[in-house]
Amino acid sequence: MPWAIQIDSSLRIRWIGPSLQKHGLALAVGDHADQHLELKRPAVPISRWDDLVSLDDKLIIWRVNGMKFDLRGAIHVQASRNDLLLVGSPVLRKTDDFDLFGITLSDFARHDSTPDLLLALQARDVSILQAVDAVADLEAGGLLRQSILDSAMDAMITIDMEGLVVEFNNAAVKMFGFSRDDVIGKSISESIIPPEMREEHEYSLLRYRQTGEVADLGQRIESPAIRADGTRFSIEMAIVPFKHQEDGYFTASIRDLTNRQQAEATIERGVEQERLLRRELDHRVKNMLAHLVALCRRAASDVSEDGAAIESLVHRIESMSQIHDLLGSESRCGLEMRQLVEVCIRPYQTCSESVMINGAELRLRDKAAITLTMVFNELAVNASKYGALHHEGGVVKIAWEIQSDDEGASSLMISWEEVHDAPVPQSLDGGLGTEIIRAAIGYELGGTVVLEPTSQGILFLATVPVAQALLDEME
């Protein structure tokens, strides 16, 4: 924010943006804001904190004393309510202003558009405020304000208290298809307002004339409108009331929402197509897994010597199928850790006392869920063949928790401990299953794994960065 100043509740300047430091003459941190700053629209003295807070998120025109140009922008009160930001960008009316005011493109933030820099009154919301002066100068025969008004990128329409059109700029002509002669001096209801809304519009004008109040003034609202050829479309507009020589007027700054709505509709169609595609893929995958299970069960009944191996394969496929179902139904909120563990261990669990599960409720990312499913399946298979689930009285203890290191980095810590009375191997070097247990978490999730024998069984410890394993709480 190059054109910005931070002010605390004692009205002292705490921070100055780089462009204001460059152009702000005697501006200095610690000075009282009233020494250097002036609010021009609305004309509010910078002498009371509450006065500034009351303008939070409102459009303003302000200036730093000694500078040759105004700044358009807003006041943003910070969450602490103890300080605020006064932000803006220069009001430039022609390209010569760059050289005249000593401004370069480096003074602007990246999001400022080039047309907005060259013709500041193309700025959408500031053009509303400038329309006040445009009407006054037009009545005096001034043409400069008219040219400025017509340079605005938004459609700008000014009406009087009776609803008669006073001004209709070039952007409005292009947007609605009416010429200026078609609408000037005529009721706005006869041109751009849909028939079903005209009575409400007339009532709002009457209420404002009687009470000085009407809803939605100064706010961006969406509404239907009509073009000269009768087509309906959606607009977004902000309406500002003002007075000139005791006469009241309204100026509306209007944007055409057609392109935005078309883009939103395209995105919505894409989301729906993706949802349908995911459902179709999900259906096909479940059918394939079910077919594999059926083939394996048929093979197990035909070949007795390989029956145990095939039955183990069936359990693995069934676990993956169940996890796939859960991911498909809960992908937006993640898969719960306990649910995943229970699905993987259930086919091999000999009794309720043979498995102990302990851990907080955590939601896993899809990739982490798939990786941990492979690892837990391999651990469960090994436990059922050689470990705690194979020997009578054996117990598998599964636990997890979040831990933070000295540098504040959080990790998901997972432990699988087997306890039994049978002999324990000296090492756990083995086949593909053991390699999956050791390597999958490191390769897929950037974690680390320890797999080692203990005096009573084996111990598996995994450490996975939280960012890789868990859904963020804000998702």
N, C-alpha and C positions, 0 to 999 in steps of 0.2 A: 504494500500500500504506500506508494511514493507520496501521494497527496493526502496526508493524514496527520492528526495530532491526538495524543492521548492526554486527557484531563482528569485529575482526581477530584474527589468530592469537596476539596478546599479550593477548587478552581485553579489549581496550579498545573502547569504544563509538565507532564512526566516524560513524554517521548515525542519526537518530531520526525516525520517521514523524510526520506532523503531529498525529494524534490522541493519540499517546503524549506528544508535547511538551505538548499541551493538558492531559492528565490525569496525566502522569508525575511531577508534583511536582518533586523536586530532580534529576531525570534530566538529564544533561548529556553532550555529546560530549567524549570524552577520559577519562571516568570508567572505572574498572574495572567490568566487568559484574557481578562478584560483589557490588558495593556496592548494587546496585539490583534485581537480577533473581533469581527463584527458580523452579526447575523443580519442579513439584508432581507431575506424572506424566509419565515416571518421576521419582522423587525422586533427581535427580543433582545434586551440588554443581557450581556453575559455577566451577570452579577449575582444570580441565585442558582444554586445547584438544581433545585426543584424545577425551575423554568426550563433548564436544558433537558432534564429527565423526561419532562412532559412531551418533548419532541422526539422521543425514541422512535427510530425507524420512519420518521416523517421526512419528506423531501424538503431540502433547505437550499438557499443560496447564501454563501458566506464568503468572507474576504479576510486576508491578512493585511493589516495596515501597511501601506507603502507599496503593495503590489498593484500592478496595472490592470489586473483582470479578476473577475469573480470566479468562484468555485461552486459547481453544482454537486450535491451529494446528500448525505444524511448523517444523523447522530445515532450511534449504536451504543446503548448502555450495556456494560459488561455484566456477566452473570453474578459477579460479586456485589454489584450495585454500588461499588465504591469508586469506579472510574468509568469513563466513556471514551469512545473514539469518534472524532469528527473527521469524516472522510469526504472526498470529493474529487472532481477533475475539472480542469479549466474550462470556462465558457469561452469558446472561440467562434467568431462569426465569419472569418474568412482566412484564407491561407496566409495572408500578409501578417496576421496576428502572431504567427510563429516567430518571425524575425523581430517584429515590433516588441514582443514580450520576452524575447530571449529564451524561447522554449524549444526543446528538441524531443524527438520521439522517445529518448531514454527517460524522459520525465514521466512516462505513462506506464501503467501496468500492462501486462500482456493481453488481458481480456478487453482492453479498450479498443474498439473498432476504428479503423482509419476514417470512415465517414464521420464518425462521432467526434473525432479529433479535429477534423477540418471544419466541420459545421456543427458546433456544439448544440445548436438548437434542433438538430436532428435527434438529440437525446430525448428519449421517449417521454419521461415524466417531467423533465424540466420544460419541455415544450408547452406543457399545460400552464405552467406559471408564466411563461413568456407571452402566452396568448392574451393575458390581461393587458399588457402594454401594447400588443398588436391592435386590439380593438380601439384603445385610446388614440393611437397614432393614425389609424385609418379614419376616425371621425375628424381628425385635424387635417386630413389629406395627406398623411405621411405614407410614402411608398416603401421606405426602408423596412419597416416592420412587416409589411406584407410579403416582401421577398424573403425575409427570415422565416416567417410563418410557413410559406410554401416550400421552404427547404427541409421542413421536418419530415422524417421518414414515416411517422405515424399519421393516420388521418386525424385532423383536428377540426372539430365543429363547435362553433359558439352560438348559443341561443340566448334570447332575452327571457324575462320572467313570464312572458306569455307563450313561450315555446316557439317563437319565430326565429328563423335562422339569420344570424348576423354575419357569421364567417364560415366558409367551407373551403379548406385549403386544397392544394393540388392532389395531395395523397388521398383525400376524401373523394375527390372527383374520380380518381383511378379506381378506388376501392368500390365505390357504390354505383358508378356509371352515370351519375347525374352531373350536368354542367352547373356552374355557379349560378347562372341565370335561372336554372330550373328550381333552385331551392332558396336563394337569398330572399328574405322577406316573407317566406311562406312557413307554415307550421311544419316542424320536424316530424310530426306524426304522419303527415301526408307523404313522406318520402321513405325513410329508412326503418320506421318502427312497424312491426307486424300488427295487423288489425286487432288481434286478440289482446294486445298489450297497450293499445292506445288509451283506453279509458284509465288504466292504472297510471300511465304517464301523466295524463292531464290532472289526475287527482294528486300526484306527487308535487306537481308545480303549484297547485292550489294550496296544498298543505305548507309548502315552503314559503309562499307569499304570506300566509297567515301566521305561521309559527317560527319560521326561519330554520326549521329542522326537516330533514328527510334522510332516510336510511341510505347507507353505502356511499355517501359522498367521500371523495378522497381515497377510495379503495378500488382495487382492481376487481371487476365483476365480469362474469360471462353472461352473454345474452344473445338471442337470435336477432337477426336483422334482415332487411330486404334490399336487394339491388334494384336498379332502374328497370331491369328486364323481368322483375318479379321473382327471381330466384332467392331462396332463403339460404343463409349461411350463419355461422357462429362468429361472434366478435368478443374481444375482451376490451373493456374500457375503464377509464378512471375519470370521474367527473369532479370538477372543482368550481365552486361558486365564487364570484367576486363582484365588487361594485366599482362603477366608474361614474363620477359626477352624480352620485346618489341613485343611479340606475343599477339594477341587479342583472347579472349574466351568469351563465354556466358555460364552461368550456370542457369538452370531452376529448381525451386522447384515446384513439381507437386502433386496435390491432386485429387483423384478419386471422382467425384461428383455423382456417381451412387446411393449410399445409400441416399444422401441428396435429390436428385431429386425424388427417390421413396417415401421418407417420405413426401415431398411436394405434390406429386400426391395423396398420401393417405389422407392428410389433405384436399386437394381440393375436393376429392370425398366425404369426410365426410361433408364438408360445403354444397356441392350440395345436398346430401341426406337430410341434415337438412332443407335446403330451401324447398325442395319438400314436406317434412313432415309438415313443418309449413303451406305451402299452402293448403295441404289436410285438416289439422286440422282447418284452417281458414275457408275453404269452408264448412266443416261440422258444425262448430259453427254457421255460418251465416244462414245455412239452418234450424238449430234447433231454432234459435231466430225468424226467419221468420214464422216457423210453430207455435211457441207459440203466436205470435201476431195474426195470423189467428184464432187460437182457442179462444183467448180472445175476439176478435171482434165478433165471432159467439156467444159466451156466452153472450156478452153484448146485442146483438139483441134479445136473447131468454129470458133473465131475467132482466126485466126493473128496479126492485128495487135495483139491485146490479150494474146497468149500470155505475154509476159514479166511483165506486171502480174499476171495471174492466177497464174502460177507463184510469184511473190513472195508473193501472198496465201496460197497453199497452204503455203509454208514457214512463214509466221507461224502459221497455224492448227495445223500439225503441231507446232510448238514449244510452243504453248500447250497442246496435247493431251498432249504428253509431260510438261510441267511439272505438268499436272493429275494425270496418273498418278502422278508421283513424290510430289506432295503427298498424294494419297489413300493411298499405301502407307507414307509416312514422316511423317505429320502429327504423330505424338506426339513425334518426335525432331527435327523440322525438316528443311529441305532444305539439302543441302550446297552452299556457294557455287560451288565448282569445277564441280560437276555441272550446276548451272543455266547457268553460262557456256558450258559445252561443248554443251549441248542447243541453246542459242540460236544459237551461231556455226557449228555443224556444217553446216547446209544451204548456207552461203555460203562455206565454207572451200575454197580452191582447192587447197592442198597442206598437208602437215604443217608446213612452214616458214613458212607465211603468217600463223600465229597463235601468239603467245607468251603463256602464262598463268602468272601467279605470284601466290601468296597462301596464307596459312595456312588450315587446315581450320576453317571457320566454319559454324554452323548457322543458317539464316535462319528468321525467323517467316513464317507463311503469307502475310500481307499484304505483307511486304517482298519475298518471292519473286515474287509475282504482279506487283508494281510493277516490279521490276528486269527481269522477263521482257519486259514491254512496252518498256522502255527499251533493253535489249540487242538486242531484235528490230529496233527502228528504227535503232539504230546499225549493226547488221549489214547491213540492207537498204541504207542509204546508202553503207556501205563497199563493197558489191558493185556498186552502180550508178555511184558517182562516186569512191570513195576507194581505200584500200590494197588491198582485195580485187578491185578492178576493173582495176588497173594491174599489169603484170607486175613481179615483184620486190617488190611492196608487202607491208608487214608490219603487223599489228595487235598492239599490246602491251596486255594487260589485266592489271591488278594491283589488289590490295586489302590493307589493313592496318588495325589498330586504333591510333589515336593519342589522346593525352590532352592537354587544354589546361592552362594555368597554374592553373585552378581545379579541376582533377581530373576534369572531365567527359570521358567517352570517346566517340569517334565512329568509325564505319566510313568509311574513306577509299577511294574507288573511282576508278581511272583507266582510261581507254580512249584510247590514243594510236595514231594512224595515221601511218605513215612511208612515203613513196613519192617517186618522181622527177618525177611529172607536175605541171602547174600547180595551184596552190591558189587557191580563190576568196577574194576580199577579205573577204567576210562569209558567215555561215551562216544568215542570215534566210531562211526558206522556208515550206514548207507544214505540214500537220498533223503529219507525222512529227517535224519539228524542234521543234514546240511540245510534243509529248508528251515528247521528250527533255528539254526545259528545265523543264517544269512538273510532270510526274508525281511526281517524288521530293519536291518541295517540298509539293505538295498532299496526297499520301498519307502521307508519312513524316516531314514536318516538317524535311526536309533542305535543302541548298543545292546548286546546280549551276552549273558554269562550262563553256560550250561555245564554243570559239574556234579560229580557224585558226592554224596555226604555219607556219614556213618550209618544212616537209616534209610537212604534212598537216593533221590536226586533233587537238585535245586536248579530251577530256571529263573533268571532275573532279566527283565527287559527294561530299558529306559528309552522313552520316546518323547521327543519335543512336543509339548502341548499343542503348538500351532499345527503340527502334522497329524496329531491324533484326534483332537477334540473339536467339536463345533464351538465357535465363539459364542459366548452368552448372548451377544447382541444379534446373532443371526436368526 
